[in-house]
Amino acid sequence: MYILQTATAVLIAFLAVVAYSKVRNRLAKGRSRRKDLEIPGSPTIPVTNDVKPPIGNHAAVVLSREEHEPRDKELAKHKRLYYKLHNLEHHPDILPECRQLLLSLLSSTLTEALQEPDIGILSVQKFSRDGLNHFLKAKDVDVTDRWEQYLTRRKAGGAREMFGDKDEAKWWLKQAAPVKYVDGAWLGHINKIATPFKYRHVTKNAWQVMSEELGDGDLAKNHVHVYRDLMNDIDAGLPAADSEAFIHPCHELSELRCWKAAMAQLTISLFSHDFLPEALGFNMAYESLPLHLLKTVKELRELRLNPYYFELHISIDNADSGHAAMAMAAVTNYIDLVEQNEGEEAAHVAWKRVQAGYILAEGLPTTPESPSLKRNSEELFPHTDTEAAVVDIFAAKSFVAHKIHCNSRLKIGRRSLVDWLEPNAFENVQWQEAFLHDLSNCKPWVIKGSSDKSRLVKELSWEGKMFGSFTEKEVEVVKAWIDELGSPAQVPCSDPAVYFKFTGQSPSPPLQTATDDLDILVHYPVLSTPKPTPALLLSSPYPVDVDNAPSFNLNNLNLSNLLPLWLTSLALLDSAPSVPVRVADTFGSAVVRVLRAQTGFCDEGPGVAGMDEVHRTDDGQAIGIVELGLDMCRCAGLDEPSTLKEAVALGNTESVAFSEWMIWMGMRWLTHRDLLVGMAWAFMEVHEAVAQVDGDVKLLSATGRRVLKEVAVRERKGLEICREDIAKDAQRRAEFCRGIAVARGAIEACSSR
């Protein structure tokens, strides 16, 4: 009886203190006492009457506004950047923000991974081909083992583990659209013409992975196109991924983790010259086989939904001849190249950077979290031993406090304190979780992470009005619970210093400097420089006869002036696939095939080349426009340049200016697409002419002429498709013809005078 009286007195004191504090604050502000006492502590929950809601399995926890706002702001930020990165040439001001975001994502995922350094890629402390190969094979074995365990659970009657039912599967597929529509974007800015030539065999192998993500120019095999068809099958009603409408809230694409994963993919290769090893590491992780992919295929089949997009990735990403093997080859070749050119210490730094990129891909979930599975996760409450102890304390005290305070109108969050502590209700686990949620957000009684500043702890301590109502041990439990609410471990550190410390690099220059003070012949992307106005552009003839190429005077050709144009002409089309949705149509697929020809990849067949293409590149057989340009240097007895800047420096003032202008224009594909295609047409004509030169003029070796002829044939096939599409509109055709005229004029000016 004494214990009952004491507990009752304590709870009365608690209510009195809270009520007094509330009334005093309201009177001080000149407000209505009745109105203020009914205002919940959680402003997103509407005021209701005192009727207690029924207890059931659907008593979900409602987030307070202060918890919603950070998530909503982050979601809005990612959506905004997603749209602008699809239209980057119109929004160059976002580049510093994107660089900062990339560094933050690298650091936050590293922070989590470093908590268990003996697990995952960090266990391969020093790079070796054998060590990396062993790690990746062990990872594949682990996935297949867990796949077998999953199948065993399912055969024993276990429920699906990706979606609850067909409607939820459709919801899941739709929520995944933002990340699926950028499939391959993590390599979208790889293998630019400004990439130092010594790295081209590495970046070409990486670009081949992206090419296969784009169907190698076959629209039916294009991964974005396949997923878009799936969205149409389930009536998702989504607009184009590069449109502003796509990010509108009306489409209810609200899975933050999918948008964050999409942003990682869009930014990891955006600064391809500065983060090449990170992009290669990201690629190696992303192309490995994940367990959720296998589960997704099985469960979609069960629900009679088309699993082909996911089946495609299981087959094409295989570790023998597919993308997983290609990704590993790109990493190992890169590390070996760095060690050969810069030494063992530089190679170790490169390996750490590869690890950082790998961890970024591993650390960000790319799939939505199905609501039914999320509820199952919530049923695991209490989440920690401390939380369980706090629940036990309040459950024990609820039996002596309930009816004594039935007239109180004090609310904690969505309910009054007396309703929260109703003994029968408090036996429900979800009720307990909801109570702790609302109490944790009831300021000033609980200040997350600061028990010493929390009013509840002060009142439970000496000289507090509730002193003695909780034992000393119980007070310590409450304090520990409050402190854990703000534990830094719950929010991984996103300070870029984590990334720089891990990789052993000096911090980068100020973000604005890193994206503004750039050389268009060296860096990428460069969108802040003023538009060049070369003299060759101003004197170009117009109009032109598209079907009758001029007779280029190759006998009097000045190779030093042509070579800068020859190499930089690759920049005319290579921005098209930087975001995959741009080439997920017939026009874009034709551009991909032209780029493949120019890069030196083999002709497209009914299947995929996979590791066969890697072997061709490693054996020096993947000969493209760059390699042929260097061959021309050797044939002419010129010093072979090692970078684009060195090659462009060979030309005269007009040639240099026109080369810079072509790169500048190439970075603005959306604005100048048809003009750029017209210029590519003119350079295709030059390729045809040079391939036919024989006799005294030795521009290329016999092998070089044969290869160039094959390249030009494939270029013409692809560009003819683009031309047919352009011809449907008079304005577009005019731009196409202007591009041909401008490029022809610049090429003809390369003849010696």
Salt bridges, closest charged atoms under 4 A:
ASP36 OD2 - ARG26 NE 3.21
GLU38 OE2 - ARG34 NH2 3.65
GLU38 OE2 - ARG409 NH2 1.92
ASP50 OD2 - ARG409 NH1 2.98
GLU66 OE1 - LYS443 NZ 3.99
GLU67 OE1 - HIS437 NE2 2.74
GLU67 OE2 - LYS448 NZ 3.35
ASP72 OD1 - ARG71 NH1 3.95
GLU74 OE2 - HIS78 NE2 3.49
GLU74 OE2 - LYS260 NZ 3.16
GLU97 OE2 - ARG80 NH2 2.69
ASP142 OD2 - ARG146 NE 3.09
GLU161 OE2 - ARG153 NE 2.78
GLU161 OE1 - LYS295 NZ 2.83
ASP183 OD2 - HIS223 ND1 3.35
ASP183 OD2 - HIS313 NE2 2.80
GLU212 OE1 - HIS323 NE2 2.76
GLU213 OE1 - HIS223 ND1 2.63
GLU213 OE1 - HIS313 NE2 3.78
GLU213 OE2 - HIS323 ND1 3.40
ASP216 OD1 - ARG596 NH1 3.06
ASP218 OD2 - LYS221 NZ 3.72
ASP229 OD2 - HIS225 NE2 3.47
ASP274 OD2 - ARG99 NH1 3.09
GLU278 OE2 - ARG353 NE 2.70
GLU287 OE1 - HIS323 ND1 3.35
GLU299 OE2 - ARG154 NH1 3.85
GLU302 OE1 - ARG154 NH2 2.98
GLU302 OE1 - ARG160 NH1 3.59
GLU302 OE2 - LYS298 NZ 3.28
GLU311 OE2 - ARG301 NH2 2.48
ASP317 OD1 - HIS323 ND1 3.18
ASP336 OD2 - ARG129 NH2 2.68
GLU344 OE2 - LYS126 NZ 3.34
GLU362 OE2 - LYS139 NZ 2.90
GLU369 OE1 - ARG257 NH1 3.65
GLU387 OE1 - HIS383 ND1 2.97
ASP419 OD1 - LYS52 NZ 4.00
GLU433 OE2 - HIS383 NE2 3.91
ASP438 OD1 - ARG414 NH2 2.64
ASP438 OD1 - HIS437 ND1 2.93
GLU459 OE2 - ARG455 NE 2.94
GLU474 OE1 - LYS397 NZ 3.61
GLU476 OE2 - LYS479 NZ 3.53
ASP519 OD2 - LYS645 NZ 2.67
ASP547 OD1 - ARG723 NH1 2.77
ASP574 OD1 - LYS192 NZ 3.71
ASP603 OD1 - ARG714 NE 3.65
GLU604 OE2 - ARG596 NE 2.76
GLU604 OE2 - ARG714 NH2 2.98
GLU613 OE2 - ARG616 NH1 2.42
GLU627 OE2 - LYS204 NZ 3.40
ASP631 OD1 - ARG634 NH2 3.94
GLU640 OE1 - ARG634 NH1 2.89
ASP674 OD1 - ARG673 NE 3.34
ASP674 OD2 - ARG732 NE 2.83
GLU685 OE2 - ARG744 NH2 2.62
GLU688 OE2 - ARG716 NE 2.73
ASP694 OD1 - ARG705 NH2 3.77
GLU710 OE2 - ARG706 NH1 3.58
GLU715 OE1 - HIS687 ND1 2.79
GLU720 OE2 - ARG716 NH1 3.75
GLU720 OE1 - ARG723 NH1 3.97
ASP725 OD1 - LYS728 NZ 3.94
ASP725 OD2 - ARG732 NH1 2.93
GLU735 OE2 - ARG738 NE 3.18
